[in-house]
Amino acid sequence: MEIFKFISNTSEATENFSYSLAKKLGPGDVITLEGDLGAGKTTFTKGLAKGLGITRTVNSPTFTIIKEYHGRIPLYHMDVYRLEHSDEDLGFDEYFEGDGVTVVEWAHLIEDRLPIDRLTIKIEHEGDTKRTITVMPSGERYQLLCEELFGE
């Protein structure tokens, strides 16, 4: 698996990067997001939403677990942090195989429920505003998407 990296120096750069990614996404695509609190997972998702034509305000679904937004294709935004010790089935497969793009924050907590083919994104603090965004594709579709996105 090839690894791709993007350095973001501002929240706007993070949003612009994910906006560009969103233009390449389609129904059934799954993105997992990892990063410490405040790393920029929700900022990243806001850019995705804009790129999908969503005009509603996007915020973290921490207490609702799943939020749905509608644009050119739906965005299913999940925060599974509160499911760490839960066996509750919230119908993840219906989202993963559905008609929208699914973004899962804290995805490692439901690793056994995730599709094998997906785009894993890790956001790391490198200072007050600087972030390293590491993009790891699993599956041919995501590999080709990354090559196109990163211009390889």
Secondary structure, 3 states (H helix, E strand, C coil): CCCEEEEECCHHHHHHHHHHHHCCCCCCCEEEEECCCCCCHHHHHHHHHHHCCCCCCCCCCCCCCEEEECCCCCEEEEECHHHCCCCCCCCHHHHHCCCCEEEEECHHHHHHHCCCCEEEEEEEECCCCCEEEEEEEECHHHHHHHHHHCCC
